[in-house]
Amino acid sequence: MAAFISVLQYGPKEILQLPLKSHGHWNKYQHKQHKFRGLCHRVPMAAATTGDCSKNILRDMKGGHRQSLWTDIPLSFDAQGQERHAEAVQPLKEEVRRTITATHSKPKDKMMLIDTLERLGIGHYFEQEIEEQIEQIFKFHAGDGLIESDLFTTALYFRLFRQHGYDIPSSVFDKFKDKDNKFSKNLINDIEGLLSLYEASYLQYHGEDILDEAMAFTKHHLTQAKPELASCLREKVSWALDQPIHRVTEFLEARYYISIYEKEGSKNEQLLKLAKLNFNILQSSYKKELADLLKWWNEFNLNSKLPYLRDRLVGCYFWAVGITFEPQHSSSRLAVAKSIAIMMVINDTYDSYASLEELFLFTETLKRWNVKEIEKLPEYLKVVYSFLLRAYEDQDREVSKQGRPYAVSYATEAMKQLAVGYLTKAKWYKGQEMPRFEDHIANGVIVGGCDAILSACYMGMESASEEAFDWLKTVPKIVAASNNLVRFMNDIGSYEREQRTGQFPTSVDCYMLENGASKQETLNKFLEFAEDAWKTVNKEWVANACAPKPLMKAALNYSRCVHVTYGGGLDGFTNSEKGLGPYIAALFVDPIDI
């Protein structure tokens, strides 16, 4: 556990600024004057409602969520520039494709090339070629092909094999231990080797003690060595310590790695140019999608009708890009962003505003999913309910055109279950029931939201069959683990805020009370629980060969979004100035100079 204590000992880490040429856009947003919305204090049930709960009630608000930093985010779309970039990409793709499939290349060189392509965000152009090469190299090394390999190479192969679903054993690292069964001190000065082992350690399963040891060993020595490293290597190490490859979202990793790769003396200019063109093409497409999303959101005018809501639509879209960034998945991104926005509306209503009596009524109404039920609700809940019905009616029209009417029905069922989970939390926070810690864990699988978000993601994928949704209905282990992960990390990041707003008893409170633990001990334990969840995600990613990889990949990427948003001990979604803000500016505002 020593490797994970520092976040809580020393407080949330400062956001590592991406090495961009200019942070002008972010600085502008960061220094805006913010208006504060009211913190939704709890109102006693008798005072909060009257009679049949049908009157127009909007309670006074005091303090609260900051308004969005992104109300004036620039979203212009340059169609001609997009076309020029697309034309320039084609010859570069063909040249890189020939390099990947060249028969004279050594396996190590191919693996380093594949790693570079994926980290630069351009692996999606060459998925088939990459998979063929990985399969061939794995077959060659399935026996003792790595016996003579150095630390850098062994760890690189290990990480890439597991990232691509091949179950290579962690025993390949035994040779780097000394007679005392500890990692050899001779490795300490091999920074590239340490960094490679550090990255590989994040793909560990349960019971792989050697990778637990590797993570602690490499993290300690990389941190110690960092101040004395050359600037380019120091930047690479700093980013890795903050955002390991396996846990960072792919497009965010691409934005960072492009800026590092162009400083390396051994860089391939064609790869670099292709990566920059690809980034700008995708960013331009994202701006167009985000503009469409904001138009959709503004049509409902929810922020004025429901002032207790967090205005975090751009954060919702950030998650959508994190879950599926490839250009062909535009429909999935929009469906995911809308789903997260819907979850945000429901969550804020249950968590921060409605009385318990109103929530019982709303939950039962939501289960029936019938517009005729709307008149039973208070005016502000009519707004919420009509928003949900209309949002999914729009989605239903789209997927029905594709001949997949089953897609929306599962998404609505997932949202109903989410509301039931939120009601359970509300009963705890409003004093009707006293939960145990294990109750929080069980409910966390429901309110984590992974299955609801994945159902939206699949809804946007024309290739997602009814069998895919049936698989999701079984709550696969990777989905349950992802839900637990977000609950533990979110509970760590939001605990102080929840204490200020009177949300008791949280899962942290329950664990402290039941185990006689201090707050610090409890938060450290939650980090352990989160690591356990990651180990399950890793194992299921490799072991669950029967599930289509695009569906599994979305679940893995959900966990990566959790890490980026909550990994610094902070709720980076709600507190976007210190959390997702700099990343949003880097991905959606500032293009890369070519």
TORPAMI-366886 format. One record per residue (C-alpha): chain; x, y, z; residue in one letter; residue number from 1. Coordinates in steps of 0.05 Angstrom, whole numbers, plus 5000, padded with zeros to 4 digits. Example, Ala and Ser with C-alpha at 12.3 -4.5 7.8 and 13.67 -1.06 7.14 Angstrom:
! residues 2
chaine/x/y/z/residu/num
A/5246/4910/5156/A/1
A/5273/4979/5143/S/2
! end
This chain:
! residues 594
chaine/x/y/z/residu/num
A/5000/5000/5000/M/1
A/5061/5045/5007/A/2
A/5058/5063/4934/A/3
A/4989/5094/4940/F/4
A/4993/5134/5005/I/5
A/5025/5197/4977/S/6
A/4962/5224/4944/V/7
A/4926/5228/5010/L/8
A/4986/5246/5053/Q/9
A/5002/5308/5012/Y/10
A/4933/5326/4985/G/11
A/4909/5328/4913/P/12
A/4965/5334/4864/K/13
A/4969/5397/4824/E/14
A/4947/5385/4753/I/15
A/5008/5371/4711/L/16
A/5006/5423/4656/Q/17
A/5011/5392/4587/L/18
A/5074/5415/4552/P/19
A/5036/5459/4502/L/20
A/5067/5518/4467/K/21
A/5013/5563/4496/S/22
A/4962/5558/4551/H/23
A/4929/5623/4531/G/24
A/4859/5594/4523/H/25
A/4861/5557/4589/W/26
A/4888/5617/4626/N/27
A/4830/5658/4599/K/28
A/4779/5609/4625/Y/29
A/4816/5598/4690/Q/30
A/4814/5672/4709/H/31
A/4741/5684/4692/K/32
A/4698/5714/4747/Q/33
A/4651/5659/4769/H/34
A/4580/5668/4793/K/35
A/4560/5620/4847/F/36
A/4497/5579/4846/R/37
A/4463/5559/4910/G/38
A/4483/5499/4948/L/39
A/4421/5458/4954/C/40
A/4410/5453/5028/H/41
A/4363/5400/5053/R/42
A/4293/5421/5070/V/43
A/4252/5381/5120/P/44
A/4202/5338/5084/M/45
A/4141/5374/5112/A/46
A/4168/5441/5091/A/47
A/4193/5417/5024/A/48
A/4127/5391/4997/T/49
A/4053/5406/5003/T/50
A/3994/5360/4996/G/51
A/3998/5322/4931/D/52
A/4068/5349/4913/C/53
A/4039/5382/4851/S/54
A/4052/5455/4866/K/55
A/4107/5495/4832/N/56
A/4162/5492/4885/I/57
A/4231/5519/4874/L/58
A/4268/5525/4939/R/59
A/4317/5579/4958/D/60
A/4389/5563/4941/M/61
A/4450/5585/4980/K/62
A/4521/5577/4954/G/63
A/4535/5519/4906/G/64
A/4565/5496/4840/H/65
A/4607/5543/4799/R/66
A/4580/5558/4730/Q/67
A/4613/5524/4671/S/68
A/4681/5549/4649/L/69
A/4662/5534/4577/W/70
A/4602/5578/4563/T/71
A/4641/5612/4507/D/72
A/4685/5556/4483/I/73
A/4706/5569/4410/P/74
A/4674/5516/4366/L/75
A/4684/5541/4295/S/76
A/4690/5487/4242/F/77
A/4738/5496/4183/D/78
A/4711/5449/4129/A/79
A/4765/5468/4078/Q/80
A/4821/5458/4128/G/81
A/4791/5391/4148/Q/82
A/4791/5370/4075/E/83
A/4864/5392/4065/R/84
A/4886/5353/4127/H/85
A/4848/5291/4104/A/86
A/4883/5293/4036/E/87
A/4952/5301/4068/A/88
A/4939/5240/4113/V/89
A/4929/5189/4057/Q/90
A/5000/5183/4030/P/91
A/5028/5184/4101/L/92
A/4982/5126/4121/K/93
A/5006/5084/4063/E/94
A/5079/5096/4079/E/95
A/5069/5078/4152/V/96
A/5029/5016/4132/R/97
A/5088/4991/4091/R/98
A/5134/5002/4150/T/99
A/5089/4962/4197/I/100
A/5086/4902/4150/T/101
A/5159/4903/4127/A/102
A/5187/4833/4131/T/103
A/5258/4853/4145/H/104
A/5242/4890/4210/S/105
A/5262/4859/4277/K/106
A/5206/4841/4326/P/107
A/5231/4891/4377/K/108
A/5230/4947/4326/D/109
A/5159/4929/4306/K/110
A/5136/4928/4378/M/111
A/5167/4997/4390/M/112
A/5134/5022/4327/L/113
A/5066/4995/4348/I/114
A/5073/5026/4416/D/115
A/5091/5093/4385/T/116
A/5032/5090/4336/L/117
A/4983/5076/4392/E/118
A/5010/5129/4439/R/119
A/5009/5181/4383/L/120
A/4935/5165/4373/G/121
A/4942/5138/4302/I/122
A/4937/5064/4315/G/123
A/4864/5065/4293/H/124
A/4888/5073/4221/Y/125
A/4924/5007/4224/F/126
A/4884/4962/4270/E/127
A/4886/4901/4226/Q/128
A/4960/4906/4211/E/129
A/4977/4918/4285/I/130
A/4936/4858/4308/E/131
A/4969/4813/4256/E/132
A/5038/4834/4278/Q/133
A/5023/4826/4352/I/134
A/4995/4757/4340/E/135
A/5056/4735/4301/Q/136
A/5105/4762/4353/I/137
A/5066/4731/4410/F/138
A/5068/4663/4377/K/139
A/5143/4669/4371/F/140
A/5153/4691/4444/H/141
A/5100/4644/4475/A/142
A/5157/4598/4495/G/143
A/5223/4625/4518/D/144
A/5231/4682/4468/G/145
A/5242/4734/4523/L/146
A/5295/4698/4563/I/147
A/5352/4740/4536/E/148
A/5313/4806/4532/S/149
A/5332/4866/4574/D/150
A/5285/4900/4623/L/151
A/5259/4952/4573/F/152
A/5243/4900/4520/T/153
A/5212/4849/4567/T/154
A/5167/4901/4599/A/155
A/5147/4930/4531/L/156
A/5128/4862/4504/Y/157
A/5090/4845/4568/F/158
A/5050/4909/4566/R/159
A/5033/4907/4492/L/160
A/5013/4833/4495/F/161
A/4965/4845/4553/R/162
A/4939/4910/4523/Q/163
A/4920/4868/4461/H/164
A/4888/4812/4501/G/165
A/4945/4761/4504/Y/166
A/4956/4728/4571/D/167
A/5031/4731/4581/I/168
A/5052/4709/4651/P/169
A/5084/4759/4700/S/170
A/5138/4708/4714/S/171
A/5177/4737/4655/V/172
A/5203/4788/4706/F/173
A/5232/4736/4754/D/174
A/5300/4742/4721/K/175
A/5306/4814/4744/F/176
A/5305/4795/4818/K/177
A/5366/4782/4862/D/178
A/5382/4725/4909/K/179
A/5338/4759/4963/D/180
A/5278/4757/4915/N/181
A/5278/4833/4908/K/182
A/5287/4873/4844/F/183
A/5361/4881/4831/S/184
A/5394/4946/4850/K/185
A/5430/4942/4783/N/186
A/5366/4965/4750/L/187
A/5363/5032/4786/I/188
A/5403/5071/4735/N/189
A/5366/5041/4675/D/190
A/5313/5096/4672/I/191
A/5282/5073/4606/E/192
A/5279/5003/4633/G/193
A/5248/5026/4699/L/194
A/5197/5068/4661/L/195
A/5179/5009/4617/S/196
A/5170/4963/4678/L/197
A/5130/5017/4714/Y/198
A/5081/5022/4656/E/199
A/5076/4946/4651/A/200
A/5060/4939/4725/S/201
A/4992/4973/4715/Y/202
A/4966/4912/4676/L/203
A/4970/4866/4737/Q/204
A/4919/4815/4759/Y/205
A/4900/4794/4830/H/206
A/4955/4753/4862/G/207
A/5012/4779/4819/E/208
A/5055/4802/4877/D/209
A/5115/4813/4831/I/210
A/5078/4868/4795/L/211
A/5057/4901/4860/D/212
A/5131/4901/4879/E/213
A/5150/4927/4810/A/214
A/5102/4985/4816/M/215
A/5128/5006/4884/A/216
A/5201/4995/4863/F/217
A/5197/5034/4798/T/218
A/5154/5090/4826/K/219
A/5203/5102/4882/H/220
A/5266/5103/4839/H/221
A/5235/5143/4782/L/222
A/5212/5196/4831/T/223
A/5281/5198/4862/Q/224
A/5316/5204/4794/A/225
A/5268/5254/4762/K/226
A/5301/5319/4784/P/227
A/5367/5299/4752/E/228
A/5341/5274/4685/L/229
A/5348/5309/4619/A/230
A/5288/5353/4604/S/231
A/5255/5308/4552/C/232
A/5261/5245/4594/L/233
A/5240/5284/4657/R/234
A/5176/5305/4622/E/235
A/5162/5234/4601/K/236
A/5173/5208/4671/V/237
A/5131/5263/4703/S/238
A/5072/5248/4658/W/239
A/5078/5173/4669/A/240
A/5077/5182/4744/L/241
A/5014/5223/4738/D/242
A/4980/5186/4680/Q/243
A/5005/5115/4666/P/244
A/4993/5093/4595/I/245
A/4943/5038/4613/H/246
A/4901/5086/4655/R/247
A/4900/5150/4614/V/248
A/4847/5161/4561/T/249
A/4875/5150/4491/E/250
A/4864/5219/4460/F/251
A/4893/5254/4521/L/252
A/4954/5209/4517/E/253
A/4961/5226/4443/A/254
A/4960/5301/4458/R/255
A/5014/5293/4510/Y/256
A/5057/5244/4473/Y/257
A/5059/5284/4409/I/258
A/5092/5341/4447/S/259
A/5144/5294/4476/I/260
A/5157/5254/4413/Y/261
A/5174/5315/4371/E/262
A/5231/5330/4420/K/263
A/5263/5261/4413/E/264
A/5324/5256/4369/G/265
A/5302/5188/4341/S/266
A/5233/5211/4320/K/267
A/5203/5191/4254/N/268
A/5180/5255/4218/E/269
A/5126/5219/4179/Q/270
A/5095/5190/4242/L/271
A/5098/5257/4276/L/272
A/5065/5293/4218/K/273
A/5011/5240/4213/L/274
A/4998/5245/4287/A/275
A/4991/5321/4285/K/276
A/4945/5319/4225/L/277
A/4903/5264/4257/N/278
A/4898/5304/4322/F/279
A/4874/5367/4287/N/280
A/4825/5328/4243/I/281
A/4795/5295/4304/L/282
A/4794/5359/4345/Q/283
A/4757/5394/4289/S/284
A/4706/5338/4286/S/285
A/4699/5340/4361/Y/286
A/4685/5415/4359/K/287
A/4628/5403/4309/K/288
A/4600/5347/4352/E/289
A/4606/5390/4414/L/290
A/4570/5448/4380/A/291
A/4513/5400/4362/D/292
A/4511/5374/4433/L/293
A/4508/5444/4463/L/294
A/4452/5462/4414/K/295
A/4414/5400/4438/W/296
A/4425/5418/4511/W/297
A/4406/5491/4503/N/298
A/4340/5473/4470/E/299
A/4316/5446/4537/F/300
A/4339/5509/4575/N/301
A/4350/5466/4637/L/302
A/4401/5511/4670/N/303
A/4350/5567/4679/S/304
A/4293/5520/4696/K/305
A/4334/5477/4744/L/306
A/4387/5523/4774/P/307
A/4412/5469/4822/Y/308
A/4443/5430/4764/L/309
A/4518/5428/4752/R/310
A/4532/5459/4684/D/311
A/4582/5408/4661/R/312
A/4561/5388/4590/L/313
A/4632/5396/4562/V/314
A/4656/5349/4617/G/315
A/4603/5299/4595/C/316
A/4631/5303/4524/Y/317
A/4703/5296/4550/F/318
A/4682/5228/4579/W/319
A/4649/5209/4513/A/320
A/4714/5222/4476/V/321
A/4750/5182/4530/G/322
A/4705/5122/4520/I/323
A/4709/5121/4444/T/324
A/4754/5171/4409/F/325
A/4759/5140/4339/E/326
A/4729/5181/4282/P/327
A/4678/5128/4260/Q/328
A/4644/5130/4328/H/329
A/4612/5199/4325/S/330
A/4542/5172/4339/S/331
A/4568/5135/4400/S/332
A/4602/5196/4428/R/333
A/4540/5238/4423/L/334
A/4497/5183/4453/A/335
A/4546/5175/4511/V/336
A/4551/5250/4524/A/337
A/4475/5256/4525/K/338
A/4470/5196/4571/S/339
A/4520/5226/4620/I/340
A/4483/5292/4617/A/341
A/4418/5256/4634/I/342
A/4452/5220/4691/M/343
A/4478/5287/4716/M/344
A/4407/5316/4716/V/345
A/4379/5256/4754/I/346
A/4438/5253/4803/N/347
A/4435/5327/4820/D/348
A/4360/5323/4830/T/349
A/4365/5263/4877/Y/350
A/4429/5283/4912/D/351
A/4421/5357/4921/S/352
A/4351/5383/4914/Y/353
A/4287/5340/4917/A/354
A/4254/5319/4982/S/355
A/4248/5245/4997/L/356
A/4173/5245/4986/E/357
A/4183/5276/4917/E/358
A/4236/5225/4901/L/359
A/4192/5166/4918/F/360
A/4139/5195/4872/L/361
A/4188/5211/4816/F/362
A/4221/5142/4818/T/363
A/4154/5106/4813/E/364
A/4134/5152/4755/T/365
A/4200/5140/4720/L/366
A/4191/5065/4725/K/367
A/4126/5070/4687/R/368
A/4158/5114/4633/W/369
A/4093/5143/4609/N/370
A/4080/5216/4592/V/371
A/4009/5210/4621/K/372
A/4041/5203/4690/E/373
A/4073/5272/4688/I/374
A/4015/5311/4719/E/375
A/4028/5277/4786/K/376
A/4095/5312/4793/L/377
A/4116/5380/4820/P/378
A/4131/5430/4766/E/379
A/4206/5425/4768/Y/380
A/4203/5348/4766/L/381
A/4157/5354/4705/K/382
A/4215/5390/4672/V/383
A/4263/5333/4690/V/384
A/4214/5279/4669/Y/385
A/4196/5310/4602/S/386
A/4270/5320/4588/F/387
A/4284/5246/4599/L/388
A/4225/5223/4556/L/389
A/4241/5270/4499/R/390
A/4316/5254/4499/A/391
A/4303/5179/4492/Y/392
A/4247/5189/4441/E/393
A/4298/5225/4397/D/394
A/4347/5168/4406/Q/395
A/4293/5117/4391/D/396
A/4278/5149/4324/R/397
A/4352/5146/4305/E/398
A/4364/5073/4322/V/399
A/4297/5050/4294/S/400
A/4320/5076/4226/K/401
A/4378/5026/4233/Q/402
A/4331/4969/4250/G/403
A/4354/4965/4322/R/404
A/4294/4985/4365/P/405
A/4319/4942/4423/Y/406
A/4377/4989/4435/A/407
A/4338/5045/4468/V/408
A/4295/4998/4509/S/409
A/4356/4972/4546/Y/410
A/4383/5043/4555/A/411
A/4319/5066/4588/T/412
A/4317/5005/4633/E/413
A/4389/5020/4655/A/414
A/4368/5091/4671/M/415
A/4309/5067/4713/K/416
A/4355/5022/4753/Q/417
A/4402/5081/4763/L/418
A/4345/5122/4792/A/419
A/4328/5065/4840/V/420
A/4400/5066/4864/G/421
A/4399/5142/4872/Y/422
A/4335/5135/4913/L/423
A/4370/5085/4959/T/424
A/4425/5136/4971/K/425
A/4375/5191/4983/A/426
A/4340/5149/5037/K/427
A/4408/5143/5072/W/428
A/4427/5215/5066/Y/429
A/4359/5241/5087/K/430
A/4359/5198/5149/G/431
A/4306/5146/5133/Q/432
A/4354/5087/5135/E/433
A/4423/5075/5164/M/434
A/4465/5035/5114/P/435
A/4523/4989/5126/R/436
A/4587/4994/5086/F/437
A/4568/4931/5047/E/438
A/4503/4965/5028/D/439
A/4543/5022/4997/H/440
A/4584/4971/4958/I/441
A/4523/4935/4932/A/442
A/4489/4999/4912/N/443
A/4553/5024/4881/G/444
A/4547/4972/4826/V/445
A/4480/5004/4809/I/446
A/4497/5078/4814/V/447
A/4566/5073/4783/G/448
A/4533/5084/4716/G/449
A/4580/5042/4674/C/450
A/4524/4998/4646/D/451
A/4480/5058/4631/A/452
A/4537/5093/4594/I/453
A/4557/5030/4557/L/454
A/4485/5019/4535/S/455
A/4487/5089/4504/A/456
A/4554/5074/4472/C/457
A/4527/5010/4441/Y/458
A/4465/5047/4420/M/459
A/4509/5091/4376/G/460
A/4546/5031/4346/M/461
A/4509/5001/4287/E/462
A/4551/4939/4295/S/463
A/4525/4927/4366/A/464
A/4475/4870/4361/S/465
A/4420/4850/4408/E/466
A/4468/4798/4436/E/467
A/4514/4855/4458/A/468
A/4458/4885/4500/F/469
A/4441/4816/4527/D/470
A/4514/4809/4549/W/471
A/4510/4876/4583/L/472
A/4447/4856/4620/K/473
A/4486/4801/4655/T/474
A/4528/4855/4690/V/475
A/4595/4826/4668/P/476
A/4652/4827/4717/K/477
A/4688/4883/4679/I/478
A/4626/4926/4685/V/479
A/4615/4912/4759/A/480
A/4689/4926/4773/A/481
A/4685/4991/4734/S/482
A/4624/5012/4775/N/483
A/4661/4996/4839/N/484
A/4722/5034/4815/L/485
A/4683/5098/4801/V/486
A/4648/5094/4869/R/487
A/4712/5087/4908/F/488
A/4749/5141/4870/M/489
A/4690/5188/4869/N/490
A/4679/5177/4944/D/491
A/4751/5196/4957/I/492
A/4747/5258/4914/G/493
A/4679/5282/4938/S/494
A/4684/5266/5012/Y/495
A/4703/5335/5037/E/496
A/4649/5368/4995/R/497
A/4597/5319/5019/E/498
A/4616/5333/5090/Q/499
A/4606/5407/5079/R/500
A/4537/5395/5048/T/501
A/4514/5348/5102/G/502
A/4511/5284/5062/Q/503
A/4516/5231/5116/F/504
A/4530/5174/5122/P/505
A/4574/5166/5060/T/506
A/4611/5101/5047/S/507
A/4673/5133/5079/V/508
A/4633/5148/5142/D/509
A/4605/5077/5145/C/510
A/4674/5045/5137/Y/511
A/4703/5089/5192/M/512
A/4646/5074/5240/L/513
A/4646/4998/5227/E/514
A/4722/4989/5229/N/515
A/4743/5041/5280/G/516
A/4788/5072/5226/A/517
A/4811/5143/5219/S/518
A/4793/5184/5157/K/519
A/4863/5176/5130/Q/520
A/4864/5101/5141/E/521
A/4796/5096/5107/T/522
A/4816/5136/5046/L/523
A/4879/5095/5039/N/524
A/4837/5032/5043/K/525
A/4791/5059/4988/F/526
A/4853/5067/4944/L/527
A/4867/4993/4957/E/528
A/4796/4975/4938/F/529
A/4804/5016/4874/A/530
A/4868/4979/4856/E/531
A/4831/4913/4867/D/532
A/4778/4936/4819/A/533
A/4831/4953/4767/W/534
A/4860/4883/4774/K/535
A/4792/4854/4758/T/536
A/4785/4900/4698/V/537
A/4853/4878/4672/N/538
A/4839/4804/4681/K/539
A/4771/4808/4647/E/540
A/4800/4849/4590/W/541
A/4847/4792/4574/V/542
A/4804/4732/4595/A/543
A/4736/4749/4566/N/544
A/4750/4729/4495/A/545
A/4677/4712/4480/C/546
A/4656/4785/4485/A/547
A/4668/4830/4424/P/548
A/4730/4873/4435/K/549
A/4698/4940/4417/P/550
A/4647/4928/4473/L/551
A/4701/4908/4523/M/552
A/4744/4967/4501/K/553
A/4688/5015/4519/A/554
A/4685/4985/4590/A/555
A/4761/4991/4597/L/556
A/4759/5063/4572/N/557
A/4704/5079/4623/Y/558
A/4754/5059/4677/S/559
A/4806/5103/4645/R/560
A/4758/5162/4648/C/561
A/4750/5148/4722/V/562
A/4825/5151/4732/H/563
A/4834/5217/4694/V/564
A/4775/5250/4729/T/565
A/4785/5226/4801/Y/566
A/4856/5198/4802/G/567
A/4887/5258/4838/G/568
A/4842/5252/4899/G/569
A/4796/5305/4871/L/570
A/4727/5305/4839/D/571
A/4753/5334/4774/G/572
A/4684/5332/4742/F/573
A/4650/5378/4792/T/574
A/4713/5418/4807/N/575
A/4732/5427/4734/S/576
A/4778/5486/4745/E/577
A/4828/5441/4781/K/578
A/4806/5376/4748/G/579
A/4786/5367/4676/L/580
A/4793/5441/4656/G/581
A/4865/5440/4630/P/582
A/4852/5375/4593/Y/583
A/4790/5402/4560/I/584
A/4829/5463/4536/A/585
A/4884/5418/4508/A/586
A/4837/5371/4471/L/587
A/4781/5416/4447/F/588
A/4809/5487/4443/V/589
A/4882/5490/4424/D/590
A/4902/5458/4357/P/591
A/4973/5432/4344/I/592
A/5019/5472/4298/D/593
A/5040/5431/4238/I/594
! end
